[in-house]
Structures are given as structure tokens and as C-alpha cells.
Amino acid sequence: MATRVFDLSNYSLNAYAVPTFAAALVVFIVGLLILFRERIYLVSLSFFFLTIVFTAWLFCFSWMYCAQNEASALWWANTVYLIIPLGPPAIYQFAAAVLRVHAENKRLLWAMWVPSVVFALLGFYTNELVSGVYHYSWGYYPKYGELGLPFLLFFFAVLFAAMRLYTIEYRKASDGIHKKRIKAFQLAWMIAFVGAVDILPKFGIDFYPLGFIPVLLFIALSARAVWRFGFENHAPSIQSMQILDAMSEAIVVLDEKGVIRMANRVAEQLFGREEHELRDKPLSSIFNGALPEETSRKLLETGKLSYEVEYFTGGWQPHKLLVSASVVRGEERQVTGIVVSMRDLSERSEKERKSPEQKEKYQNIVENSLDGIVIVQDGKLVYVNQQAAKVFEYESPELMKMTDFSDSVAPASRPFVLTGENPQTIREEVFRNYEMKGLTRHSKIVDLEINARRITWNGKPAVQASFRDITDRKMLEREQALWLWEQETLSSIDRKLVSMVGLQRILDTISLNAKSLTRADFAGVVMVKSDKSAYTWKSVKGNSTSVHEPIIRLTHDRSSVILSKEPVVMDDLSNRTGEDKERFPVLQAERVYSAGFFPLLVEGEIRGQLVVGFRSLHTFSDRDVRLLVSLSEKSSIAIANAQLYENLVRSEQELKLLSEARVEAQEEERRRIAREIHDSLGQMLTAIKFNLEILEDHVPPDSSAIKHVNDSKGLLDSAMAEAREISYNLMPSVLEDFGLVPALQLLCDQFSKRRDIKVEYRTHGLSDRLEPTLEVTLYRIVQEALNNVAKHAEANEVSVQVIMHADGLRLTVEDNGKGFSLSEYTASVDGRHGMGLVGMRERSTSFHGTIEIDSAPGAGTTIIVDIPLAKK
């Protein structure tokens, strides 16, 4: 359906669709301009959503007018009624937002949105609302179904409710901008109602719908009202409301008649009423003492006024308020509003009364704080709490106050902490969550987190600092960071080892990383023979002498270490006895004092040892052992993979040598058989022919035996020709005598004559002879390819090209036959079929070349062989 609807061949340009499309574009642009001008608030968003509904309505009707068939027109009719039912609640919501009565009408709005969504779904997915389309002279138009009348009743009920809302608020509004704004929007909506004439064609009346004109007038008048008056009054803007709600004072905004138009949250709490309960009520009815008549006259004369009054809450608790009022005037100096702020002074009085008590509580809190607190003035400690003395290991705060503050700062932190102070700015932060090193009375370094700010102490500038001992936390963080570094390093080593296949590279990487991880002086890897009778050094790092150690026999002392499946740590490997000197000769030559041996195990079998040594006394820590054990475990897997890879490479090399030997043996056997056929069989056939010719001379011409003699001579000639062809195919003499180019030319000519297939043969760049074995290989590949063409391709044209270029040689054989599926070819190879192609692949790879086969059913076959210039 979607393909048919959006197929432009189902539409034609209709002049009646142009006005609606242009109106849709204008409505959408005006909606965007209003949204950007008035910012994204509730009123502007409501208006923008309304313009979206109008735009979609006119846009869909434009396509419906242009439709050339009923199905396309009906789809647009259903689509537009997915949107139109959302218009009535959008109209009412916009009116409520403009009139600032949205909060009071939330439930009514929900009651409107629910049926509108139901109508929209029924209009799109069923035929209950739109049962079909009429076809008028100006285009297609929706036809109402059974739900058409209920929908119209709902539609106009909501519109009249919105108009009634405007009428009520207009009567309640006092003269001013807000009333003018309501009047402008009321006029726009009255004109928009004229658009209801569009319902006539829905009941079969042939009347071109002109509802887009009232909609355009509504949009124009609304835009003019916004440009002239804005969506909001001067006092109750959304931004100012957010600002006033954040203030700590009670704020109410009055119009010129003293009626409350806005109140912030503090005012709600002060008066015990919500904002919508305070709005539209005179301030005198809420708080009679706020603006008495005499005070109001004085305020209007001066423009500003401040005084203190008492206000009793519902619980008859008096509040002493500081009232400040200021007049807001318009461009013509007329009074447009009054802003009244009320600050509760009762709390301040209560604080002044409780100040001594709070001071005592504060002192108790400071003295018993878990954080150390000090006050530094002129470099001296003038206050120290108990916790600060405990952190710095003093018996009492008084004892610590007898020292300079600099004595409590570690030397490494003094340049950053003991800086000059600027006493002019009080309460300014000096440090915030700053980490430093402290120095205790017993010269112990501790980690501290310090917060400091400038204060006034006894009338003079000072610095108050609070700090806590974070030594344990910092130690844990260092341990965690070290552990993370170890894990990241081991993961990096693991990635390197996995990417390597050469055994020697792996062993060198293991030795280098073992040395760097533990900062050892010497590191190496020894590998054990498979029969565990000897070992040899395969890699060393940090050696001071050349290690060209032959195979070292495993004695009892050595085997206990070299064949150990558990780590062996020798902290005192020294030259104390002659037996020790010969125990590990390489370590002795390197003057290693302390050494560790970490087994390299593969499937539980010892393959070697990772050896780490130090030239001075070194005690292997738990961390050293843990790192080296992890490294040895990862290394064992890499070594096993490398050995498997070497075995695989060795097997492939042996297989390659066997394949080359097989090919050479085949070619030699072909030469021998060709010589035998040419020399022995050919001579025998020639002798037989001579005998037949002698016999022919002795047979009378009119004898019946002469016919048999002639038949035998014909058969003998065919046998001799077949023998020559077989001998040539087995080893063409022209290939040995003149080279590849003439041999291939002759092969192509013979194939073309014998099979009646056109063969085009071209060469480029082949001026010299190639290596004989390479010439034979290329000849055999072309020979096999032509045989495949003759057997399977059903082709009538074949192209053979041999091109020599800078990087090597390319052979191409291409036919226009029926082709084949490469997936089937792969399956046939696995089933031991298609050995001709496998033979071509083996021949090309024997010269480090590649072969590419490109084929598909009905698209012919192309075989491309690339041979590099480098020798095997």
C-alpha cells in the first residue's frame, strides 16, 4: 500500500491543491517564528503544536486533491484524521495556557485528550469515522461514516468551551495589556470558527473547502497579537517565576488594583495557601496590614517603601516581617504593577537569642570532631583541637601550639603549603580537598586531606584548616594502582605473546619483560630437552658476557631446580663452595647472587625455566613471585603455540618439497614415456608400415586382399599420428627446443583445429626464455585449462594471455562457456573430484604464485595465475 501511495504516477498537479499547500507552508513558518521568538515555554509550545496540526491537515488535503485514484485519496483522508482529532484539545490547551488557567483545567484537559486520541486511532485504522471519499470536480474529499456526527459534536463542544474560557477571563481581567491580549486572541478564534464550512463537502455538498483562509487569518492575527503584546504579562513571565521561586523572601506581584497576579513558593508557605489560591485575590483580603491605605499613597508617591509589620499565622504565632514594596510603571509612566517582598525577621531574632547556646554547641562539635582543626595566625598555631594533636602525635593541643605550623608540614609539601597569605579577603578558600604530606612529632610522614579558608581571629586575619588522616586510604590507593598496573602490563604482554609465532622472539620477549617487571639485573629462559637429560640457554637479557652455552647435562643438583614444577627462589646463590660454582655456570659467570626459577609448563610437563637474577642480595617479595608466576604461565602457552607453529611450518615445507618432487617425477616420467613412444613404438610402427608396403607389392591388384592391406595401412597411419600426439602432449619438443611462447601458440592452434573452438592467444613482454621448470608448469596449467574447456565448458571462444610485468608474470585463460558454481567446486574438491584445478593450484604455489578462479553459472570461467619474478 505504501508503495502505491508514494508512487508519483498516482498524482497529478491540481490547481486547487496549490492554495492549501501554500497555506500549510505559511502556517508552519509562522509557528516556528513564534516558537523561537517567545522561547520554549508552555504557551509557545502549545501554539506551535496547534500550528503543526493545521500544517498536517492542509498538507494531507493537498495530496488528496492531487490523487488520481480513490485508494490513494482514501489513504490521505485516513492519515489526516489521525491528526485532526488532536486539534480540539490542542485549541483548549492553548487557550488555558494563554489565560494562565492551565493548572485549574488539568483534569478537563485529560478528559478531552482521551476521546480525541480514540477518534484519531479509529479514523486511521477503521472506516467508522472516514468511510470513503467523494470525488468532486476539484478533487477527492473525505466522506464521514457512522462516527462523523459524534466527532463533530465533540469537536464543536471543545471549541465552544475554549471560546467560553476566553469570555470568562476577559470579563474578569482589569483594563490593561492582559485584557487587550485576550481580546486579540478572541477575535482570532472567532475568525477561525468560519473554517467550519469545510464540513459541508464531507456530507456530499459540492462546495470547494475554503477553511484554509480563516486559518491563515487566525495565524496572522495571532502572530500580530504576539508581536504586539507577547504571550505573557509584564509581571508573570515564566523566567521571573523561576527566579522568584529561588529567592528566600516571600514575593507577591500585584496589578495596579492591588490584586495578586503571582506569588512565589515562600509566599505560599507564609500564607499557607497555594499559588493558584492566592492569584486574583486582593492582597488586603490575605494580609490586611501589608499595604494599608496610607502606606499605599506614600508608595505611589515615592515608588519604593520599606517598613516592619507583624503577621499572625493560622496558629496565632506572630511573625515580624520586613515589607519592601516597589511600583512598576509602563512606558507612559502609568502604574502596571507592584512588587512586594516580605522577609521574616522572627527567625533572625530567634538566632540572636540562641547565639550563646549555639556557640557552646559549636565549640563542643569542634573539640570532639573526627577531623583535626587548627587556626594559623602569623605562622603560629593559635588553636588546636584534640584530634589535630592526636594526628601529629602530641600529648595535648597545648603542647602542639608551642610549635610552628611549618614543623607539621613535610619538606616535600612546604613549597606548596607555606605560601604568603592575603588577609584582605576573609572567608576565601585557601585549599579545598587538597592532599599534602604531614610531619608528626616523631618525624613520621602522614598523608592528609586539608580544607582551609581565611577567617578573622580576635580581630586579626588568620587561616582555619581542617584535615583528616588519609594515610591508610592513600596506601590502599597505591596498592590498587600498582595492582591495576600489573594487570594491564600482564595483559599487554599477553597480547604481544599471542601475536607472535617465532619461538625465539617469544623467548626474548619473555626475558625482557621479566627483567623490566622486577627490575632485575639478569633474566633468561632455559629450555629442557624432551628426554629431560639436559638443558640449554635460549634467551638472556642483561648479561655482561656472551652466553654461548652448549647443552648442559642435568646433574642431580641441577635437575632438582631445572625440572621443578614449582617456583624455586634462591636468595643466597653465592660462590661459597666449589660445588655451588659448578651448579649453574652461567649465573656464576654473571655474578648473580640471588635468583628465582619459575617453571614453564605445558599440559603439566616441564618445558623450561624462566630465570630472574640479581647481582646483589635480593629478597623476592610476594609481588615479585606473583608477577613472575603469572608471566611464566602466560609464556608457557605462547611457547607451546610457537612450537606447534614451527612443527606446522616444518610439515608444510616437507609437504611442499614432496609435492615438488612429485611434479618433477611426473615430468621426468612423461619425458621417458614420450621418448619410449617416439623411439620404440614409433620405430615399430614404421617397420610395420614398411612390411605392409612390401606385402602390398606382392598382392595382385585385383585380389580381394589388397583392400585389407589398404585398411591396415590407414589404421597404421592413424596409430602413428596418435602416438606422435601422445608423445607431444607428454613432452612437447617445441617447449624444450624453442620455449614457452611457441609451445603455447602451437598448443592453442592444435586445440582450436581439433575441437573446433576459436582460441585467441596473445603474449606481452616475453622476450627471453624462462626457467625450464617454470615453462613446463605454465604449459601444463594452460593444457589442463583447455582440457577443462573441452570437457565441461561448452564454449566456442577461449582467450589465452601471458603477460610479463615488473613484479612477475600473469597467465590468464578465459572462456565464454556455461561456467560453474564456486561453492560446488569447493565441495567437489573435498569429495576428491576436480583434481585438475587442484593440480593447477599446486603447480602455481610451487613457484610461490597464486591462482584465482572466477566463475558463475552462465557467465563463463576465468583463471588467473600470478607468478612472482623471485626464484623459489
N, C-alpha and C positions, 0 to 999 in steps of 0.2 A: 504493500500500500504506500509506504513512504517513498519508494522509487517512483511510483506513478504520480504521487502528489508533487514531488520536486522535479519532475520532468518538464522542462520549459516548453516542450512541444504541446503540452496540455493547456497553455495560456496564450493569450494574445493581448496586445496593448488596448486598453479600454479608456476612452477619454473620461468616462465617469469615475474611474479609479484615481485619476491624477489629483483632484482636489482632496480626497481623503488621505492619499499618501503624503501630500504636501502638508496637510494639517497635522498628521502624525509626527512628521519631522519637526514642525514648529513647536508642538506641544512638548516633545522630548527635550529640545534645546532649551526652552524656557524653564522646564523643570530642573535641568542641570544648572542653569544660571542662578536660579533661586536657591538651590542647594548649596552652591559654592558661596553665594553672597551672604546667606544667613547662617552659615556653618551647619554642622551636622547635629541638630538638636531634634527634639520630638516633633515640633511643629513643621520644621523644614523637611524632615524625613517623611512625615505624613503627607505633605503636599507633593513631594517627589514620588511617593508610591501612587498617589492619585494620578499624577501625570503619566506614570508607567501604564496604569490601567487604561487611560484614554488612548495612549500611543498604541498599545497592543490591539485595542478594539479597532481603531482606524486602519492600522497596518493589515490586520487579517481581513477586514472588509475590502481593502484594495485588491488583495489577491483573489478574493471570492468574486469580485466584479470581473476580473480578468480571466477567470476559469472558463474553459470551453466545454467541459463536461460536468455532469451532475455529481459524479463521485468526488472529483477534486474540490468542487464548491462545497459539498457537504462536509468534507474533512475540515475546511477552513471555518465553516459555520460551527462545528463541534468545538474546534480549538478556541474560537473567540468566546464561546460560552464556558470555557474553562477559566476565563479571566473576568468577563462582565459581572458574574455574581459577586465577585470580590469588591465591586465598586461601591455598593451602598454602605457597608461597614467602614470602608476607607473614607467615604464622604463624611460620615458621622464622626469618625475618629479625628479627622482634620478639624471639623468644627469644634469638637471638645478641646483639642489642643490649642486652637486659636483663642478660644474663650476661657482657657485655663480652668476647665472643669473636668479634666481628664480623670483625675483621681476619683471623683464622686460618681463617675459613669463607667467604672471598670466592669462591673457585673453586667450592665446593659450592653456594653461593647462585646463581651464574650457571648452574650445571648444573640447578638447579631452575626458574629463571625461564624458560629456553628452552622446555622442554616445556609449561610452563603457558601461555605465550603461544600456542604451536601449538594446544593444546587449546581455548583461548579463540577463536581465529580459526575453527577447524573447527566449534566449537559454534554460532557466529553465522552463518557463511556456508554451511555444509553441513548435511546431515541425518545425518552419520556419528555425531555424539555425541548429538544430540537428534533422534530420527526422527519424533516426533509428540507428541501429548498424549493422556492418559487423561481421561475425563470421569467424575468421581465425584460423589457426592451433595453434597459440599461444594465442588466446583468442578473446574476443569481442573488437570492436573499433568503435568510433562514425562515423556516416555517415552524411555528410553535406547535408542540404536542400537548399532551394532557396536563403537563405541569406548567404550561405557559402562563395561564391565568393566576395560579398561586404564586408564581415567581413575580409577576407584575405587581400583585398586591403587596408582597414582601418588599419589592423594590421601592414603590412609592411610599409605603409606610415609613421606611427608613429615611427617605428624602424629606418627608414632611416633619419627621422627628428632628432632623438636623435643622430645618428652617425654623421650627418652633424653638429650638435651643438658641438660635441667633436672636429671635424676637424677645425671648425672656431676658437674655443678657443685655440686649440693647435697652430695654426698659429699666433695668437695674443700674446700668452704667451711668455715671455722672458725666456732665459735659466735659469734653477733653479729647485727647488723641485716641484713647481706647474706644470711645463711642463712635468717633469718625471711622476708625478701623473696622468696627463691627458693621457699620452702615455700608462701607465699601464692599466688604465680602458678602453682605446680604444682597446687595444689588447684583453682584456677580452670580450668585446662586440662583436668583430669580430669572436671570437670562439663561442660565444653564438648563433650567427646567423646560425651556422651549424645545430642547433636544429630544423631548419625549415623543415628538412627532414621528420618530424613527420606528415606533411600534406599529404604525399603520401597515407598511408592506408585509409585516410578519403575519397579518391576518388576511392576506390576499388582495390588498388595495394597492393598485399600481401607482405608487407615489414615490418618486426618487427621494431617498432619505437625505435631508439637509441638516441632520443633527450635528454635523461637524462644525457648522457655522456658529451655533450657540456655544459649542465647546471652545472654539477659538476665541470668541468674545469673552467667555468666562476666564480663560487663561490670561488674556490681555488685561482685563480689569483686575484680576488677582495680582498679576505682576506689577501693575501700576500702584495698587494699594500697598504692596510690599515695598516698592521703591520709595513710596511717599511716607508710609507710616512704619514700615517694618512689621515683623510678626509679634514683637513684644513691646510692652510699655517701657518707659524710661526706668521705672523702678524695678519691676520684677523680671529682670533678664536672668537667663539660666546661669551665666557666668557669675554674676554678682551673688546669686543664691548660693553657689558652691563656695564662694569666698566668705560670705557671711556665716555659713554653717561651720566654717573652720575657726571662727572667732570665739574667744572665751567670754564675750559680753553678750547680753540679750539685745537683739536688734529687731526693731519693727519699722516698717516703711509705711507711711500714711499718705493718702492722697490729699488734695488741697482742702477736703472737708473733714479731715481727721479720721477717715475710715481706713482700717488696716488692710493693706494690699499684700504684704509679705511679712513673715516672721521667721527667724532662724531657729535652730534646734534649742539653743539656750533659752530663748524666749518661750518656747513650748514648755520646757521644764519649769521655768519660773512661774508661768501662769497655769500650769497643769492642764493644758489643752493642746491638741494637735493643730498643725498649721492651717488646715482647711476649716477647722472650727473657729479659729481666730479671724480668718480672712473675711472681709466685707462687713466687719462689725466695728463700730466706733471704739477708739481706744478708751474713751471715758467710761464705756459700759464694762470694760475689763479692769481698768485701773484708773479710778477717778482722780487720784492725786498726781497722775503723771503730768498732765498738761491742763491745769486749771485755767479759767478764762483770763485772769490777769497775766499769768505766765505766757499764755498763747499770744496775747497782744504784744508783750515785750519781745517774744521770739520773732514775730513777724516784722517788728521794727529793726531789730539788731541782726537777724539772720542766724544767730547762734546763741545758745544759752546752756548753762550748766548749773545744777543745784542738787541738794540732797533731800530725799523724802523717805518715808517709811511705808512699807507694803506688807500686809498681812496675808499669809498663805491660807489655804483651807484648814490647816491645823492650828491657826491662830498664832503661828510663830512669826514674830516681826522680822522683816528684812530691811536693813538700812541700805538704800540704793542711791548711787550717784547717777543722776539722769543727765544726759547730754543730748541736745536736740539741735538740728541744723535744717534750714529751709533749702529746698531745691527749686530753682527758678528756670523757666523756659527761655526761649530766645527773645521773647518780648517782655522779659522780666516778670511775667506772671508766675504765681506760686503753682508748681506742678506736684509738689510732694514734700513730706517732712520725714527725715530720718531720725529716729530716736534710739539711743543706746542707753542701756541700764546696767551698771556694774554693781554687784552685790558686795557691799562693804562689811557685811556681818562676818564673813569668813576672815577678812583681814583683822578685824578687832579680836576675833577668837584666837587668831595666831599670835597676836601681840600678848594676849593674856597667857597663852600657853608657852611662850618663848622660853622662860627659865626651865620649865619641865622638859621641853624638847631638848634644850641644851644639855641637860643632865643625861637624857636618854642617848643623845648623840655621843657624849663622852664615853658612856658605857659601851656603846657599839664599837667605837674606835679602839678602846682599850682591849676589848675581847675579840677584835676582828681576827679572822684567819689570815688576812693579808698584813704584811709589815707596812707600817705607816711612819714616815719621818717628815720633818719640816726642816729645810735647809735655809739658813739666812746668813749671808756673807761668808759662805763656805763652811759654816759651823752647823752642827746638829742642835737645834733648839727644841725639838720634840722627837721622842722615840717611843713607840708603843711596845708592849711586851713581845708581840710576835716578831717585830723587827730585831729586837735584841736576841731572840732565840735563833733567828735565821743566821745572824752573824756571830753566833756562839759567845755572846756576852752574858754575864750572870744577871745583869739588870739593865733597864733602859738608862739609868743614871750613869752607869759605867760607860755605856756606848756614847752618851752625849759628850763625854770628856774627850772624844777623838774628833779628828777632822773627817768630813764627809769623803774626801779623796782616799782615806785609808780603807774605805769599804768598797772601793771600785778596783777591779783587777787592772793591771797595767795595760792589757790589750784593749780595754774599753774606755780608758781615761780620755784619749783624744776625742771620743765621740760623746762623752757624757759631761766632762768638766769644761763646758764652754761658757762664754760670757753670758750674763743674763740681762734682759731688758725689762727693768722693773716698772716701766711706764704702763704696760698693758697688763692689767690684772685679769685673772680668770682665763688667760690664753694658755692653751695646751703647749707644754714643752715636749712631752713624749706621750704617745698613745700606743699601748700594747708593744712597747719597744723591748727587744731582748738584749740583755747585756750580761757580762760576767762580773760577779761579785767576789769580794775577797773577805773571808772570815777572819776572826781574831787569830786563829791558829793557821793562817795562810792557806786555807783550803779554798779552791776555786768552786763557786756555785753558779748555776745558771738562774737568771732572774728575768721575770717579765715585769716591766715597770710602766706605770702611768704617772705623769707629772703635769702640774699646772701651776701657774703663778697665782699667789694669793697675797693678802695683806695680813701680816702677823704683828700684833702690837704696834700698829700704825706704820710699819715698815714693810717694803716688798720682801717676799720670800717665795720659796718653791715647796709645794707639798707633793710628796711622792709616795705612791703605794706600790708595793711589789709583792710577788709571790715566788716561792722557790719552785722552779720547774726543772731541777736537775734530773730527777727520775724520768720526767717526760722527754727531755732532750736526749737522755741516754737511750730511751726506748725508740725515739725517732731515728737516732743514728744507727741503732741496730737494725731497724726496719729498712732504712735507706740502704744500708750495707747488704742486707738480705735481698732487697729488690735488685741492687746492682749485680749481686752474684747470680740471681736467677736470669737476669737479662743477658749477662755475659755468657752464662752456660747455654742459653737459648741461641745466642749469636754463634757460639762455637758449634753448636749442634747443626745450625743451618749451613755453616761453612762445610762441615764434615759431610753432610748429606749431599751437597752439591759437588763433592769431589769423587773421582773414581780411581785416580792414581794412588797406589799404596804408598809410595814414597812421599808424595805431597801430604797425604793424610798423617803419616808419622811425623813429618816436620811440623805440621800444624799443631799436633798434639803436644810435641815437645815445647814449641814456642809458647803456647797458651798455658801450659803447666808452669813454665818459668815465670810468666808475667802475672798469673793469678796469685802465686805465693811469694813473688819477688825473690825467688831462689837464685842461687849463683849458677846452678847447673841443672839441666833437665835432659832426659833422653828416653828412648824406647829400646828395649831388648826384645828380640823375638826368639821363641823356643822352637827347636826342630820338632817335627811331628812325632819322632820316637822319643822325645824328651831326653836325649843323650847329650845335647849341647845347646848353647845359645850364642847369639851374635848381636852386636850393636847395630841397629838400623838407622837411628837418628839421634843426634846430640845437638844441644844448644847451650851456649855459654861456656864451651870448652876452651881451655887455654892451649891445648896441644891437639895435634891431629889424632883422630881416633880411627885408625885403620886396623881394627882388631880382627884377627882371624876367628874362626869358630872356636869357642871356648868350651872345653869339656865340662860337664856338670859333675863336680865332686859332691860329696855328702854335705859339706858346709854350704856350698853354693845352692844345691838343689833345695835345701830347706827354705831358702829365701826365693829363688827364682821360680820354683814350682809351687809356691804357696798360693792358695786361693783366697787368702785373707791379707789385708794390708799389713806390712811389716815396717815398723818405724825403728830406726837405729840412731838414737841421739848421740852415741859415743863411738861412732865408727872412726877409729884412730889407728895410728901405726905404733901401737904399744907392743905388739908381738910380731914375730916373723910370720906366724900363721895368718894373722889379720892382713899383713901386707899382700899376701898372695890370694886373699879371699876374693877381692874384687879389684883386679889390677887397674882398670880404667879409673875407678873412683880414687884409687890410691895415687895414680898419676895426676889426677886433677886436684889432689889435696882436699877432698871432700871430707868434712868432719862429721856432719850429721846428714843422714839420708833416709828417704822413705821409698818403699817399694809397693806399688799398687797394681794388683793383677788385672790383666786384660783377658777376660773370659768370654768364650763363645760356646753357647749351649753347655755350660758347665765345665768346659775343657779349657785348660790354661793355654793361651797363645803367646803370652809375653808379659812383660812388666813395664809399667810407667815409673821411671826412676827420677826422683827430685832430690837435689843435694845442696848443702850449704857449706861454705868453706870456713865457717866458724860455728861455735856451739849454738844450736837452734833447737828449741823445743816445739814440736809440731802441736799446734793448738787444735781444738775440736773443729774450728772453722777450716783450717788447712786440710785436715783429714777429710772433712765433709766435701769440700770442693774437689779434692783430688779423686776421691772415690766416685763422685758424680761424673767427673771428666773421664775417668777410666771406663766407666760403664758406657758412656756415650761413644768413647773411642773404640771399644770392643765391637760394637755394632758396625761402625764405619769400617774397621779393619776387615771384618767378616765380609761386608759388601764389596770392598775393594778386592779381596782375594777371589770372591766369586766372579767379579767382573774380569779380573785377569785370566781366570780359568776359561771364562766365556770367550774373551778375545783370542786366547790361545787356541781354543777349539775352532773358532771361526777361521783363524789363519790356517789351521791344519785342513779344515774343510775346503778352504779356498785353494790350497795347494793341491789337494786331492782332485778338486774339480778341474783345475788347470791341467793336471797330469792326465785326467781322463780325456779332456778335449784334445790334448796333444797326442794321446794314444789313439784316439779315434781318427785324427787326421793322418797319423802315420799308417794306421791300418787301411784307411781309404787309399793312400798312395800305393801301398803294397798291393791291394786288391786291384786298383786301376792298372798298375804295371802288369800284374798277372793276366788280367783280361786282355790288355793291349798286346802283351808279348806272347803269352802262351796260347790263350784262347783264340786271339786274332790270327796267329800263325796257323793253328789247327784249322780254323775255318777257311783260311786262304788255301791251305793244302787240299781241303775237301773240294773247294771250288775248282782247283786245277784238275783234280781227278775226274770231276763231273764233266769238265770240258773235254778231257781226253776220251772219256766214255761216250760223250756226245759224237765225237768224230767217228767212232766205230759203230754207231747205231744208224741203220738206214733211215734216210729222211722220211720215207713213207711208212716207217714202222710205228706202231702204237706206243712203243716205249719212249719215243722222243718227247711226247707230251709230258710224261712223268719226270723226265730229265729236266725239262724246262721248268716245271713246277718246283722241283728240288732246288734248281739254281735260284729261282725267285725267293724261295724260303730262306736259302742260304744268304742271299744279299740282305734280306730283312734282318736275319740274325746278326750279320756283321755290322749293319748300321746300328742295331740296338746295343750290340756290345760296345761300339765306339761311343754311343751316347752315354751308356752307363759308365764307361771308363772316364769320359769327360766330366760327368756330373760328380763322380767320386773325387777327381782331382783334375780340374781343367788345366791343360798345359799352357793355355794363354795366360792364366793367372800367374803361373810360375815364371813364364818367359817374359811377359810384357807388363804385368802389374794389374792393379785393381780396375782402372778406368776401362781399358779394352775388354777385360773379362766381364765386367758388368754390362757393357754395351752388347757383347755377344750373347750373354745370358738373356737380356731383355729382348733382343731380336729373335732368338730361338723360341722363347716363351710366347712371343706375340704370334709367330707363324704357327706354332704347334697348337696353341689354344684359341687362336682367332680372337685375341684380346689386344686392343691398342695399348701400347706401352710407350710412355714418353720418358726418356732418360736424359738427365742434364747433370753436369758437374761444373764446379766453380772453385778455382784456387788449387786444384790438384795437379801440380806440375812435376812433382818428384814422386818416386816410389816410397811407399810406407813400409813399416816393419812387416816382414813376411807373415808373421802370425796374426798381426792386425788386419792385413789384407784378407787372409783366409777367413777371419772372424766376420768382417763386414760382408764378404761374399756369401758366407753361409747364412747370415741374417737375411740378406736380400733373397737368397734362394728359398729359404723357409717361408718368407713373407709371400713370395709369388706362388709357392705351392698352396699356401692357405687361401690365396685369392682364387686359384683354380678350383680348389675343393669345395669351398664354403661360400665365397662372397657373391657369386653370380653377377660379377661386374663385367663391364665392357670397356672400361678405361682404367689404366693404372699409371701413376706418376712416381718415378724413382729419381731422387735428387741426392747428390753428395756434394757438400759444401765445406770447404776448409776456411776457417776464420782464425782470428788471433788467439782465441782461447782453446781451440781444438777443432774437432771435426763433427759435422752433423749429417746423419743419414736419415732421409725421410721417404717412406713408402706409403702412398695414399691411393685408395681405390674408391669408386663410386658404387660399391655393392650394397647389399642389404644390411650390412652391419650386424652388430650383436649387442647384448646387454652385458655391461662390465660386471654387474653383480653375479650374473650366471657364469661368466668366465671365471670369477674368483671361486665360486662353488665347484666348478668343474675341475679347477686345479686341485682343490682339496680332495676331489674324488679320483685323482690320478689321471685326469684327462687333460687335453690341451697341452701336451708336453712340448709341442713345437714352440709355443710362446714362452714356456718356461726355459727351453733351450736358448732362445734368443736373449732372454734376460740374463742367463748365466754367462753367455758369451760376452755381453756388454759389460757386466760387472767385473769380469776377469781383467778388463782394462780400465777399471775404476770409472766406468761410464754409467750412464743412466738410460733407461728405456721408458718411454711414455706411450701408452696405448689409449687412443681417444676413439670411441665408437658408440653408436646408439642405433637401435633398430630403425632401418630406413634411411640412415644418414651416412653410410659408408664407414670406412675404418682408416685411421691414420696412425702410423707407427713412427715415432721419432726417437732416434738413438743419438746421444751426445757422448763423444769420447774425448777426454782432455788430451792435450799435447804431451803432458808429462808421461814418462815411461812408467811401467808397472813397478 
